[in-house]
Amino acid sequence: MDNELIRVLYVEDDPLDVVVLDENLQNSSDFEHKYCITHAKDLFTGLALLQEEAFDVVLLDMNLPEGAGEKNI
């Protein structure tokens, strides 16, 4: 997986959290991989993106307007 692009789907209703994640990845000396973050502002948009594209990892906010907790998974 050396130097492969890691595709991340981040389902998060707070845009500031997306900026914080991106900045943390950019500033981390432990994280050497290239990455692409796709932001979905709600659960329904995230589900639609999952049907259209392939992602390596999904980061899911557990408290979204559409629901909270394990039912989001």
N, C-alpha and C positions, 0 to 999 in steps of 0.2 A: 504494500500500500504506500510505498515511498513516493512522495510528490504527486499522488493522485488527488484529484479534486474531490472534496467531500461535499456532497450536496445536502444542505440542512433545510428542513421545513420548520419554521418557528411559528407556531400558532399562539399568538399573543395579542391581547386587546390594548395593551399599553405600548405605543410606539417608542417611548423612552427606553423601555426594557430591551427592545431590539437594538437600539443604538448602544446600550451598555454591553450587551453580548458581543456585538461586533468590535467595539473598542477593546474589550477584554481579550478577545481572540487575537487581535492585531498586536496587542502589547505583551502577550504571553511568550516568554522565551521557551517554554516547554512545548508549545504547539507549533510545529514546523510545516504542517500540511496546508495546502491551499484549500480554500473553502468558498462556497457560495451559499449565502443565506437568502432563502425565499420567505418573505413574511406574509402570513395570512392573518388578517385582523379579527377573524372569528372562526368558530368551529366549522361552519358550513363552507366557507371559502377554503379552509384547510382540507376538508374532505374532497372537495371538487379538484383541488390541485393534486391530491394523491391519486385520483382517477386518471389524471392527464399526464403526470410526470413521475419519474422514479427518484426517490430520495434515499440517502444512506442513513439518515437519522431524522427523527421527528422530535422536536421539543414542544411540549404541550403545556400551556398554562392550565392549571387545574381549576381555576376560578374564572370562567368566561360568562358573558351575559346569557349564553344559551344553556348553561348548566354548570354544575360544579362537581368536583370529586371524581370518583371512579367511573361514573356513568359517561364522562367525556371520553374515556378510553374506549 
